[in-house]
Amino acid sequence: MVPRCRLWAVKHNRCAFPFSLFFLWSFSDAGAKQEYQSKADEDKARHEEEMKEYVPPSEGEDDDEASSGKKTKRGKKQAKDPNAPKKPMTAYFFFMAQERAVIKAENPTATIGELGKLMGLKWKGLSEEEKAPFNDAAAKAKDDYMTAFAKYSAGGVGDDNAGDGGNSDNDESGAAVKDEDAGSDGGAVEDGGMSDE
């Protein structure tokens, strides 16, 4: 039986060791199993005896451990600073902002997922020359972001003027305005993305 389970494991890209143990256990006689069964029964009795004395920690104790600085298994996510500049849009997002209305008009019954697939296919079909204006817009947005982030970092965390200074630089290029519009209603970016190029 063991060679057959090894063949199955190789065929299905699995480790043969657990399967060989399973087959050895399933085809062994009751006398061989009795030794391991008695050990399992003893361990179960020990566990039940220990659980009689076990008192689970209250919710307050868990909170005290977290506030005392002890590390938990999962670290808490760091809160985002609302004054930090927003990350720039990629070339694909500039393309989507411009083409979303056109593709939606061509496919009025398409779902959001289908629209995303159609836009992705259209993006893949573009040549490098057709992608160039979107890549240029993305590079400009990235440069503006890096400038704003440098000002934000120099101002320190929580500095109210750092976020305003970053947005005022981006307002000249339109990148921050496009990001805010895209976040608020999802499709109001169409005319702001590529009109000046």
VOGU-3710 file (C-alpha; in Angstrom, 3 decimals, decimal comma):
1> mvprcrlwav> 0,000/0,000/0,000  2,770/2,450/0,790  4,236/2,508/-2,739  0,799/3,243/-4,183  0,315/6,223/-1,874  3,772/7,490/-2,857  2,786/7,329/-6,516  -0,400/9,256/-5,741  1,595/11,864/-3,794  4,068/12,355/-6,630
11> khnrcafpfs> 1,262/12,588/-9,174  -0,591/15,213/-7,126  2,564/17,063/-6,039  2,139/16,171/-2,379  4,494/14,952/0,299  4,248/11,156/0,578  5,232/10,928/4,238  1,851/11,824/5,864  0,007/9,586/3,442  2,310/6,666/4,103
21> lfflwsfsda> 1,752/7,109/7,854  -1,988/7,205/7,284  -1,923/3,983/5,289  0,358/2,295/7,839  -2,057/3,287/10,616  -5,180/2,245/8,740  -3,814/-1,212/7,907  -2,154/-1,979/11,236  -3,782/-4,426/13,654  -5,674/-3,482/16,813
31> gakqeyqska> -2,809/-4,582/19,096  -0,423/-2,049/17,562  -3,034/0,699/17,786  -3,832/-0,061/21,460  -0,522/1,362/22,740  -1,096/4,717/21,037  -4,781/4,764/21,977  -3,937/4,370/25,686  -1,434/7,262/25,445  -4,102/9,408/23,786
41> dedkarheee> -6,626/8,561/26,525  -4,116/9,499/29,257  -3,361/12,799/27,545  -7,059/13,572/27,156  -7,657/12,919/30,869  -4,715/15,212/31,760  -6,104/17,948/29,509  -9,582/17,721/31,026  -8,085/17,921/34,537  -6,090/21,051/33,626
51> mkeyvppseg> -9,122/22,676/32,024  -11,105/22,359/35,268  -8,725/24,861/36,885  -8,405/27,124/33,848  -9,926/30,591/34,097  -9,979/32,538/30,811  -8,724/36,133/31,018  -11,353/38,824/31,122  -11,610/41,434/28,369  -10,131/44,102/30,655
61> edddeassgk> -6,950/42,079/31,162  -6,353/41,841/27,404  -6,718/45,608/27,053  -4,260/46,191/29,896  -1,645/44,019/28,165  -2,042/45,933/24,913  -1,764/49,322/26,614  1,243/48,268/28,688  3,317/48,013/25,531  3,367/44,231/25,104
71> ktkrgkkqak> 3,397/43,132/21,502  0,397/41,300/20,170  0,495/38,684/17,444  -0,962/41,082/14,922  0,326/44,597/14,941  -2,199/47,388/14,706  -2,282/49,390/11,512  -0,670/52,759/11,791  -3,165/55,607/11,400  -2,762/57,694/8,252
81> dpnapkkpmt> -2,032/61,370/8,646  -4,832/63,368/6,990  -2,317/66,122/6,168  -0,063/63,811/4,161  -0,176/64,372/0,401  -2,111/61,822/-1,624  -0,147/59,400/-3,754  -0,117/60,210/-7,472  -2,250/58,486/-10,077  -0,563/56,048/-12,440
91> ayfffmaqer> -0,702/56,298/-16,236  -3,408/53,621/-16,290  -5,582/55,641/-13,907  -5,196/58,747/-16,071  -6,262/56,600/-19,033  -9,268/55,233/-17,122  -10,329/58,722/-16,060  -10,426/59,792/-19,685  -11,921/56,642/-21,227  -14,425/55,569/-18,555
101> avikaenpta> -17,293/57,642/-19,954  -16,622/56,515/-23,538  -16,551/52,823/-22,647  -19,593/53,217/-20,403  -21,489/54,859/-23,295  -20,520/52,012/-25,632  -21,566/49,381/-23,043  -24,434/50,840/-20,977  -25,419/47,503/-19,407  -21,882/46,482/-18,416
111> tigelgklmg> -21,151/45,957/-14,741  -18,239/47,610/-12,945  -16,136/44,478/-13,308  -16,889/44,190/-17,019  -16,021/47,868/-17,522  -12,716/47,290/-15,749  -11,940/44,343/-18,038  -12,836/46,360/-21,135  -10,652/49,274/-20,037  -7,802/46,880/-19,272
121> lkwkglseee> -8,066/45,308/-22,715  -8,145/48,723/-24,367  -5,084/49,808/-22,349  -3,192/46,666/-23,373  -4,026/47,365/-27,008  -2,502/50,855/-26,963  0,916/51,396/-28,484  3,692/53,136/-26,579  3,051/56,324/-28,579  -0,625/56,272/-27,567
131> kapfndaaak> 0,326/55,672/-23,921  2,879/58,514/-23,934  0,503/61,349/-22,858  -0,732/59,252/-19,942  2,812/58,306/-18,939  3,825/61,974/-19,105  0,876/62,985/-16,930  1,758/60,246/-14,433  5,410/61,339/-14,336  4,365/64,961/-13,732
141> akddymtafa> 1,964/63,864/-10,978  4,726/61,779/-9,385  7,143/64,709/-9,455  4,515/66,965/-7,874  3,853/64,317/-5,230  7,550/63,952/-4,429  7,849/67,725/-4,029  4,786/67,867/-1,807  5,986/64,881/0,213  9,403/66,474/0,740
151> kysaggvgdd> 7,698/69,626/2,052  5,414/67,499/4,218  8,342/65,497/5,626  10,309/68,646/6,369  7,321/70,150/8,179  6,986/67,162/10,485  4,096/64,899/11,348  0,853/66,652/12,141  1,897/70,039/10,729  -1,259/71,633/9,312
161> nagdggnsdn> 0,667/73,800/6,836  2,503/70,820/5,295  -0,649/69,340/3,790  -1,838/72,720/2,503  1,544/73,489/0,963  1,586/70,160/-0,829  -1,894/70,671/-2,228  -1,192/74,226/-3,398  1,724/72,979/-5,532  -0,419/70,191/-6,928
171> desgaavkde> -3,303/72,556/-7,661  -1,136/74,259/-10,298  -0,675/70,979/-12,161  -4,186/69,711/-11,439  -2,977/66,372/-10,024  -4,334/66,857/-6,512  -7,649/68,173/-7,817  -7,999/65,117/-10,056  -7,266/62,796/-7,132  -9,845/64,515/-4,947
181> dagsdggave> -12,467/64,441/-7,705  -11,779/60,789/-8,427  -12,232/59,962/-4,762  -15,463/61,908/-4,334  -17,647/60,867/-7,266  -15,501/58,513/-9,311  -16,062/59,972/-12,772  -15,689/63,742/-12,584  -12,072/63,627/-13,708  -12,651/63,150/-17,435
191> dggmsde> -12,070/66,697/-18,672  -9,298/67,606/-16,171  -6,889/64,809/-17,007  -5,650/65,457/-20,533  -7,182/68,774/-21,672  -3,944/70,784/-21,437  -1,868/68,342/-23,514
//
